[in-house]
Amino acid sequence: NNNKRVAANDPIALMQMGMEYHHKGEEEAAVDHLTKAAELGFVEAHWKLAFFYEKGLGVEEDAKKALYHYEEAAMAVIVMLDMLLYLMRCKIIGLREQSSI
């Protein structure tokens, strides 16, 4: 049940609920849920919040807050890509070592 997950502060459920509120036109409730999900570290919630602040959906338009959330999301993506690159390097090194045996 999504309500139980929201009550348990599941960031994915919070973001989903926030988007449900958005689709119903309840923008302030959407922002509340997205904010909570972002505070819990859910990257996609940062992307969505940035858009809400950029367009003034449920909040006053705020370019600084929009930029903050875009930057938070971008930094998380950079970290994930860095980890992926590291894993790929490890795999390639492992393949090289196996082929030289």
Long-range contacts (C-beta under 8 A, 24 or more apart in sequence): 6-33, 9-36, 9-40, 11-36, 11-37, 11-40, 11-41, 11-42, 11-45, 12-37, 12-42, 14-40, 14-42, 14-45, 15-42, 15-44, 15-45, 15-48, 18-45, 18-48, 19-48, 22-57, 22-58, 26-58, 27-52, 27-57, 27-58, 27-59, 28-58, 28-59, 29-58, 30-57, 30-58, 31-57, 31-58, 31-59, 38-69, 38-72, 43-72, 43-73, 43-76, 43-77, 44-73, 46-70, 46-72, 46-73, 46-76, 47-73
